[in-house]
Amino acid sequence: MIKALIFDFDGTLVNTIEDLKDSINMALMSNGFDKQYSTEETKNLIGKGIRVLCTRALNYCPHSIEDEENVYKSFYEYYSKNQINKTRPYVNVVETLLKLNKSKIKLAILSNKKHENLQEIVDKLFPKNLFDVIFGKKEEFDLKPNPKSLIHILDVLGVNKDEVLYVGDSDVDMITAINANVKKVAVTYGYREKKLLESYNPEYIIDDISELLKII
């Protein structure tokens, strides 16, 4: 019996791509780089946190470690002030989560986004107390796909591995679930192609988050 759902955030619950794109393009421009990423190109930069995003964004040209640090600082400063300009929950997300909550299913978020940024977005875009656990990047835990943060959330929720589904849109999410030995649900509307997600043999593949209601 499934008692809890743990969700990735970017590309799974909310569409953050436009704000991320605007932030990395601003950070590059303000540091003298001429590259401007499209929405589709930005999707390929995402998955392992902001620092990796900024490093990947600079890989198109020769650059130094100092360049990476400067772009990261510029990105974080801008994004922290503009992270919900265009960011919104995907279709049916809020409604589905409310139904799951009403059914006594425990809900959690596990993201590689900085915890402070994650918490602020959740507070502004979702009903209060909808989630039992909100878990972003913290110094004492390695980023996904390291499974320790996911396993920690299981302990906090008080559920076993066979009582949870992990829901995500990326290869990082699928690997995280595999590493933690929990069942995985791949969503096809996020930042990675369905073919890639299928290669990880998820127990479920859904095109709309409301399909979780049938699975549960």
C-alpha positions in Angstrom: 0.0 0.0 0.0 1.3 3.4 -1.0 1.4 5.8 2.0 3.6 8.6 0.6 4.7 10.4 -2.5 8.0 12.2 -2.8 8.3 14.6 -5.7 11.1 16.3 -7.6 10.3 20.0 -8.0 11.6 21.7 -11.2 10.0 20.0 -14.2 7.7 17.8 -12.0 5.5 20.1 -9.9 6.4 23.5 -11.3 7.6 24.8 -14.7 10.6 26.9 -13.7 12.3 26.9 -17.1 11.7 30.5 -18.2 12.9 32.0 -14.9 16.0 29.8 -15.0 16.7 30.7 -18.6 16.3 34.4 -17.9 18.7 34.1 -14.9 21.5 32.2 -16.6 21.3 34.5 -19.7 21.5 37.6 -17.5 24.4 36.1 -15.5 26.4 35.3 -18.7 25.7 38.7 -20.2 26.7 40.6 -17.0 30.0 38.8 -16.9 30.9 39.5 -20.5 29.8 36.2 -22.2 27.8 36.5 -25.4 25.9 33.2 -25.3 22.2 33.3 -24.7 20.3 30.1 -24.2 17.0 29.1 -25.6 14.3 27.5 -23.5 15.1 24.0 -24.9 18.8 24.5 -24.5 18.3 25.5 -20.9 16.5 22.3 -20.1 19.7 20.4 -20.8 21.6 22.5 -18.2 19.3 21.5 -15.4 19.5 18.5 -13.0 22.3 18.8 -10.5 21.8 22.2 -8.9 22.7 25.8 -9.8 26.5 25.4 -9.7 26.4 22.6 -12.2 23.9 24.6 -14.3 26.3 27.6 -14.4 29.3 25.4 -15.2 27.4 23.7 -18.0 26.3 27.0 -19.4 30.0 28.1 -19.7 31.2 24.9 -21.4 30.5 26.4 -24.8 33.7 28.4 -24.5 37.1 28.5 -22.7 36.7 29.8 -19.2 38.2 29.8 -15.7 37.1 28.6 -12.3 36.8 32.3 -11.4 34.4 32.8 -14.4 32.3 29.9 -13.0 32.2 31.5 -9.6 31.3 34.9 -10.9 28.5 33.6 -13.1 27.2 31.5 -10.2 27.1 34.6 -7.9 25.3 36.7 -10.6 22.8 33.9 -11.3 22.0 33.3 -7.6 21.6 37.0 -6.9 19.3 37.6 -9.8 17.3 34.3 -9.5 16.6 34.9 -5.8 14.8 38.1 -6.7 13.1 36.8 -9.8 12.4 33.1 -9.3 8.6 33.3 -9.5 8.3 35.9 -12.3 7.1 33.2 -14.7 7.3 30.0 -12.6 3.9 28.3 -12.1 2.6 24.8 -11.1 1.9 22.5 -14.1 -1.7 21.8 -15.1 -3.6 19.7 -12.5 -0.8 19.8 -10.0 -2.4 21.7 -7.1 -5.7 20.0 -7.6 -4.2 16.5 -7.6 -2.0 17.2 -4.5 -5.0 18.5 -2.6 -6.9 15.3 -3.4 -4.0 13.1 -2.4 -3.7 15.1 0.9 -7.4 14.6 1.6 -6.8 10.9 1.1 -4.2 11.0 3.9 -1.3 10.3 1.5 1.9 12.0 2.8 3.5 14.4 0.4 7.1 15.5 0.2 9.4 17.5 -2.1 13.0 16.6 -2.7 15.0 19.0 -4.9 18.5 20.0 -5.7 17.4 23.6 -5.6 18.8 25.6 -2.6 16.4 25.0 0.3 15.8 28.7 0.9 14.7 29.2 -2.8 12.6 26.1 -2.8 10.8 27.0 0.4 10.0 30.5 -0.9 8.5 29.2 -4.1 6.4 26.6 -2.3 5.1 29.2 0.1 4.0 31.5 -2.7 2.6 29.0 -5.1 1.1 26.2 -3.0 -1.5 26.0 -0.2 -0.1 26.2 3.3 0.7 22.9 5.0 0.1 20.9 1.9 3.5 19.1 2.1 4.7 17.1 5.1 8.4 17.6 4.1 10.1 20.2 1.9 13.7 19.3 1.4 16.1 21.3 -0.8 19.9 21.5 -1.1 21.5 21.4 2.4 25.2 21.3 3.2 25.0 18.1 5.2 23.5 16.1 2.3 25.0 15.4 -1.1 22.8 16.3 -4.1 20.7 13.8 -6.0 21.3 11.2 -7.3 22.9 10.4 -4.0 20.0 8.6 -2.2 20.7 9.8 1.4 18.3 12.7 1.3 15.5 10.5 0.0 16.1 7.9 2.6 16.2 10.6 5.3 12.8 11.8 4.1 11.4 8.2 4.4 12.6 8.2 8.0 10.9 11.6 8.7 7.7 10.5 7.1 7.8 7.1 9.0 7.2 5.0 5.9 9.0 2.0 4.4 10.6 1.9 1.0 7.8 -0.3 -0.4 5.2 2.3 0.8 6.5 5.2 -1.3 6.6 6.4 -4.9 9.3 8.8 -6.1 8.0 11.1 -8.9 10.4 12.9 -11.2 11.0 14.1 -14.7 14.7 13.5 -15.2 17.4 10.9 -15.5 18.8 12.2 -12.1 15.4 11.4 -10.5 15.3 7.9 -11.9 18.8 7.2 -10.7 18.0 8.6 -7.3 15.0 6.3 -7.0 17.1 3.3 -8.2 19.9 4.1 -5.7 17.4 4.3 -2.9 15.6 1.2 -4.0 12.1 2.8 -4.2 9.6 2.6 -7.0 9.7 5.4 -9.5 7.2 7.4 -11.5 8.4 9.3 -14.6 6.5 12.3 -15.8 6.7 13.1 -19.5 5.8 16.8 -19.4 9.0 18.0 -17.8 12.6 18.7 -19.0 13.6 15.3 -20.3 12.4 13.2 -23.3 10.2 10.2 -22.7 12.6 7.9 -24.5 15.3 8.8 -22.0 13.0 8.2 -19.0 11.9 4.8 -20.4 15.5 3.6 -20.5 15.4 3.6 -16.6 12.4 1.2 -16.6 10.2 3.3 -14.3 7.3 1.4 -12.7 5.0 4.0 -14.0 5.1 6.7 -16.8 2.5 9.4 -16.7 1.6 12.3 -19.1 -0.4 14.2 -16.5 0.1 14.3 -12.8 -3.6 13.5 -12.2 -2.9 9.9 -13.3 -1.3 9.4 -9.8 -4.8 9.2 -8.4 -5.5 6.1 -10.4 -2.1 4.6 -9.5 -2.7 5.2 -5.8 
